[in-house]
């Protein structure tokens, strides 16, 4: 697909973890972890830790969705971001996505990105994650009024319901929140993306919502 075709359609900003398998030859393929920051019916822009030369064929999964078959149309220059050093890549889909299929894909991606649209506060404290009768200890790395990112070497599959138990700094009262996994990253990539899962909170009580808002605003608990 040509560069003009990739840019023919409007693009939507979607900042989600993505897994890219690049087929460097008939006998060699590499898998890279990155981030998709825009997507359209003709292609997407993908941030990767290393350079892939055009017209390398690739398969991309955005936050577990897909797979999408594409080719590298352009790459570079290298950028320094809060994620580390990344190389932007323009990918053109092998086949343009139909209007209806793209609407379904975009809806799924926007739902998964919801937890990332609210302002996030970097944090680092322990959280207990329960799925059914299974309990695991993990670390919360960022928090918003609508969700959180939980770092764990054993992330739970997308769409799973779970319970989070943690105590906010300045507070003596533990919070017990319901949530759902909206995306997950199972391995740590070379440019520092942590293994873990993005959680969207569900059915927050007024007390829990106020506790989160006060913490995010820097108001100590009484």
ABEGO torsion letter per residue (X at the ends): XBAAAAAABBBBBBBBBBBBBBBABAABBBBBBBBBABBBAAEBBBBBABBBBOBBBBBBBBGGBOBBBBBBABBOBBBBBAAEBBBBBBBBBABBBBAAAAAAAAAAAAAAAAAAABBBBBBBBBBBBBBEABBBBBBBABBBAABBBBBBABBBBBGBBBBBBBBBBGBABBBBBBBBBABBBABBBAAGBBBEBBBBBBGBBAAAAAAAAAAAAGBBBX
